[in-house]
Amino acid sequence: MKRNLAVFALCALMAFIVASIAKTGAAPTFGAASLFRSNVAGSHLGAAHLPLRQRAGRGGGATGRVPDEVRFREVAERGLLVDAWVNGAGSYTFAIDTGAGATLISSRVAQEAGITAGDRPVQIGGLSGAGFVSGREATVRSLAVGDSGNFLPARGQVIVTDAMPSDIDGVLDPTEAYWPLGYSIDLPHGVLSAFDPRLHPLRINEAPPGGAVVPWVSDNDGRRPFVMLDNGHRALVDTGSEFGLAVSESAANSFGIASASATRRNSSASDLSRGTIQSRRVAPATVRVGPLTLRGVPTDLLSGVAVGSPVLLGRDALRPFQITFDPLNRLIRFVPQPR
């Protein structure tokens, strides 16, 4: 069964971005939602690495307004969708993707919102590493979600691309869009909310009942949210993925995963570069994230992924939790939620 997915925010087929002027000198880390750009000298640029004074707009910081909580909806093979406004234009449909590393918008939205893409080209690839599609850096004046007046604090660079499907207008990375604020994603109840970590920080020794507070593991010089599993693998907390625990064939042995335990036939999906990833839903796994034991986690075995692709904790694994991300104190909290 093949699903032709047009956007990498679906099914963990997220993009990484490399400036085309740096193709020969960059050493990108391939993987789901690995987004970064390199200049000729090899230092990293883009929304994930802008100085704080360039990133924070109105509403951000310890003295600014915290955006209101908003409702999102989960749509099969599209993800966690929220209404968004760009430069006052909208509303548009954006997918909430904690693994993206940058905010992306369609060329149509850019035109309607009066955004002029810059001269710096970027290349967008997928988890398969099969190739690239093109995009351009651009700057937005404002970004709002939930309603047109609920502005997010971070403003600045986005990626404009023609590679979006007709029913998805953009991809919102909340780590980047809410910076320097923290945020919570309550999957069972469909709520995205923000908080000021300077005033209400997460603390490693204040674990909630039945949950855990764990370190936000570094992703080199990026800000994507990884956690450390008990077997030594880092896992990307990825709301843009519809998988559960997604593991490449090369990493399967360290998780005790046997391909013979597949419980459904193979399925495949195409990423933006038209590369194809195969997946098999295998027997549920048990993994530990700090003191938190996840039992019976829906588990997917992936083949056709590029070398170095990260382990993923996608929506099928995250669905029981409210997950809170504190980007300043580098902590992530998992709280199980009753339905």
C-alpha positions in Angstrom: 0.0 0.0 0.0 1.5 3.3 -1.1 0.6 6.7 0.3 1.6 9.6 -1.8 2.4 12.2 0.8 3.2 15.6 -0.5 4.5 17.2 2.7 7.3 16.0 4.9 5.5 16.9 8.1 3.5 13.7 7.6 4.6 10.2 8.4 8.0 11.3 9.7 9.2 12.2 6.2 10.5 15.6 7.3 12.9 17.8 5.5 16.4 18.9 6.0 17.4 22.1 4.4 20.9 22.9 2.9 21.7 26.1 1.2 22.4 25.3 -2.4 25.6 27.4 -2.4 27.0 25.1 0.2 26.1 21.7 -1.2 29.7 20.6 -1.7 31.0 21.9 1.6 28.2 21.0 4.1 27.9 17.8 6.0 24.2 17.6 6.8 22.7 15.2 9.2 20.0 13.3 7.3 16.9 12.5 9.1 13.3 13.2 9.8 12.7 16.9 10.3 16.4 17.7 10.3 16.3 21.3 9.1 19.4 23.4 8.8 21.2 25.6 6.4 24.9 26.1 5.9 26.9 28.9 4.4 30.1 28.5 2.4 32.2 28.5 5.6 30.1 25.8 7.2 28.5 27.8 10.0 24.7 27.4 10.4 22.2 30.0 9.6 18.4 30.4 9.6 15.5 30.7 12.0 16.9 28.2 14.4 20.1 30.1 14.9 19.1 33.8 14.8 20.2 36.0 17.7 17.4 36.4 20.3 17.0 40.1 19.5 16.2 39.2 15.9 13.8 36.3 16.8 11.7 37.8 19.6 8.8 39.9 18.5 5.9 41.3 20.5 4.4 38.9 23.0 7.7 37.1 23.8 10.1 37.2 26.7 9.6 37.5 30.5 7.7 40.9 30.3 5.7 40.2 27.1 2.3 38.7 26.6 2.1 34.9 26.5 -0.1 33.8 23.6 -3.5 32.3 24.4 -3.9 28.5 24.2 -5.3 27.3 21.0 -7.1 24.1 19.8 -5.7 21.9 17.1 -7.2 18.9 15.3 -5.6 15.7 14.3 -6.2 14.6 10.7 -5.0 11.2 9.5 -2.0 11.5 7.2 -1.9 15.2 7.7 -1.0 15.6 11.4 -1.9 18.2 14.1 -3.5 21.0 12.3 -4.1 24.6 13.5 -5.5 27.8 11.9 -2.8 30.4 11.3 -2.5 33.9 10.0 0.7 35.3 8.3 1.2 39.0 8.2 -2.5 39.4 8.9 -3.6 37.2 6.0 -5.5 34.0 6.5 -6.7 31.9 7.9 -4.4 29.1 6.7 -3.9 25.5 7.8 -0.6 24.7 9.4 0.7 21.4 10.7 2.3 21.5 14.2 5.6 19.8 13.9 8.1 19.7 16.8 10.7 18.0 14.7 10.7 20.5 11.8 13.4 22.9 13.0 11.9 25.9 11.1 8.6 27.2 9.9 7.7 26.6 6.2 5.0 28.2 4.2 3.6 27.6 0.7 4.4 29.9 -2.2 0.7 30.7 -2.4 0.5 31.9 1.2 3.7 33.9 0.7 2.1 35.7 -2.3 -1.2 36.4 -0.4 0.6 37.6 2.7 2.9 40.0 0.8 6.1 38.0 1.5 8.9 38.4 -0.9 11.3 35.4 -0.9 14.9 36.3 -0.7 17.7 35.5 -3.1 19.2 32.7 -0.9 18.0 29.4 -2.2 17.6 26.3 -0.1 17.2 22.7 -1.0 14.6 20.6 0.8 15.1 16.8 1.0 13.4 14.0 2.9 14.1 11.1 5.1 15.1 8.9 2.1 17.9 11.2 1.1 16.9 10.6 -2.5 17.0 14.2 -3.7 15.9 17.7 -3.2 13.2 20.3 -4.0 13.8 24.0 -3.9 12.8 26.7 -1.5 13.7 30.3 -0.6 14.4 32.1 2.7 11.9 34.8 3.5 10.9 37.1 6.5 7.5 37.4 8.0 6.3 40.4 10.0 3.8 38.5 12.2 2.5 35.0 12.7 -0.7 34.2 14.7 -2.5 31.0 15.5 -6.0 30.2 16.8 -7.2 33.7 15.9 -5.8 36.5 13.9 -4.8 38.5 17.0 -3.1 35.7 18.9 0.4 36.6 17.8 3.4 34.4 18.4 6.6 36.0 19.8 9.2 34.8 17.3 9.3 36.6 14.0 11.9 36.3 11.3 13.0 33.8 8.7 10.8 31.1 7.2 11.2 28.9 4.2 8.9 29.4 1.2 8.4 26.4 -1.0 6.2 25.1 -3.8 6.3 21.5 -2.4 3.3 21.8 -0.1 0.1 19.8 -0.8 -3.0 21.8 -1.7 -4.6 21.2 1.7 -1.6 22.2 3.8 -0.5 25.8 3.8 2.5 25.6 6.1 4.4 23.8 8.8 4.7 25.4 12.3 7.7 24.4 14.5 6.5 25.6 17.9 10.1 25.6 19.3 11.0 28.2 16.8 7.6 30.1 16.6 7.2 30.5 20.3 10.8 31.2 21.2 11.9 32.2 23.9 8.7 30.9 25.5 8.0 27.3 26.3 5.0 25.4 25.1 2.8 22.4 25.9 1.1 20.0 23.4 -1.8 18.1 25.0 -2.5 15.4 22.5 -5.5 13.8 24.1 -7.3 17.1 24.5 -6.0 18.9 21.3 -4.6 22.0 23.1 -1.4 23.9 22.3 -0.5 26.4 25.0 2.5 28.6 26.0 4.3 29.6 29.2 7.2 31.8 30.2 10.0 29.5 31.4 11.7 32.5 33.1 8.7 32.7 35.4 7.5 29.1 35.5 10.5 26.9 34.7 10.4 23.1 34.5 12.5 21.5 37.2 14.2 18.1 36.8 13.2 17.1 40.4 9.5 18.0 40.0 8.2 15.0 38.1 4.4 14.8 37.9 2.5 11.7 39.1 3.0 8.9 36.6 5.1 11.1 34.4 8.7 12.5 34.1 10.8 15.5 33.5 13.8 14.6 31.4 16.7 16.5 29.7 16.2 18.1 26.3 19.1 16.4 24.6 21.2 18.6 22.3 20.9 18.2 18.5 24.4 19.6 17.6 23.7 23.3 17.1 20.0 23.0 16.5 17.0 23.1 18.9 15.0 20.1 17.9 13.7 18.2 21.0 15.5 14.9 21.5 15.4 12.7 24.6 17.7 9.9 25.6 16.4 6.3 25.7 17.6 3.7 28.1 19.5 1.8 25.3 21.6 4.9 24.6 19.8 6.0 21.4 18.5 9.6 21.1 14.9 9.9 20.0 13.3 12.9 18.3 10.0 13.9 19.9 8.2 14.4 16.7 4.6 15.5 16.5 4.9 15.6 12.7 5.2 11.9 12.5 2.3 9.5 12.5 4.6 6.6 13.5 5.0 5.3 17.1 8.5 4.4 18.0 10.1 4.4 14.5 13.4 2.6 14.2 15.6 2.0 11.1 16.5 -1.6 10.2 20.2 -0.9 11.2 19.1 0.1 14.8 16.5 -2.6 15.2 18.7 -5.1 17.1 19.5 -2.6 19.9 15.8 -2.3 20.5 15.2 -6.1 20.4 13.0 -5.7 17.3 12.6 -8.6 15.0 11.3 -8.0 11.5 9.6 -11.3 11.6 7.2 -9.9 14.2 5.4 -7.7 11.7 1.7 -7.4 12.5 0.7 -5.7 9.2 1.8 -5.7 5.6 4.4 -3.3 4.3 3.3 0.2 3.6 5.3 2.9 1.9 5.3 6.7 1.6 6.9 9.2 -0.7 8.8 12.2 0.7 9.2 15.6 -0.9 12.1 14.4 -3.0 10.0 11.5 -4.4 12.1 9.1 -2.4 10.2 6.1 -0.9 10.3 4.8 2.7 8.9 1.4 3.7 7.5 0.7 7.1 6.3 -2.3 8.9 4.3 -2.2 12.2 6.0 -4.8 14.4 5.3 -6.1 17.9 5.0 -3.3 20.5 8.2 -2.3 22.3 9.0 -1.2 25.8 11.4 1.8 26.2 12.5 4.0 29.0 12.8 7.8 28.8 14.6 8.7 32.0 12.4 7.3 34.8 9.4 7.0 32.6 8.7 3.5 31.2 6.7 3.4 28.0 5.1 -0.1 27.7 3.4 -1.5 24.6 4.6 1.4 22.4 3.3 1.0 18.8 6.6 0.3 16.9 7.5 0.8 13.2 10.5 -0.7 11.4 11.7 1.6 8.6 13.7 0.7 5.6 15.0 3.0 2.8 15.9 5.8 5.2 19.2 7.6 4.9 22.2 6.7 7.0 22.1 8.7 10.3 18.3 9.1 10.4 17.2 9.5 14.0 14.9 7.3 16.1 11.5 8.9 16.3 8.8 9.1 18.9 5.9 10.0 16.8 2.2 10.6 17.5 1.3 7.0 18.1 3.8 6.9 20.9 3.1 10.3 22.3 -0.7 10.3 22.1 -1.4 9.5 25.8 0.6 12.6 27.0 0.7 16.3 27.5 4.2 17.2 26.6 5.8 20.4 27.8 8.9 21.8 26.3 11.1 24.3 28.2 13.7 25.6 25.7 15.6 27.8 28.1 16.2 25.2 30.8 16.4 22.4 28.2 13.8 20.1 29.9 10.8 18.2 28.6 7.9 17.0 30.8 5.6 14.1 30.0 2.3 14.0 31.8 -0.2 11.1 31.1 -3.6 12.5 30.4 -7.0 10.9 31.1 -9.2 11.0 28.1 
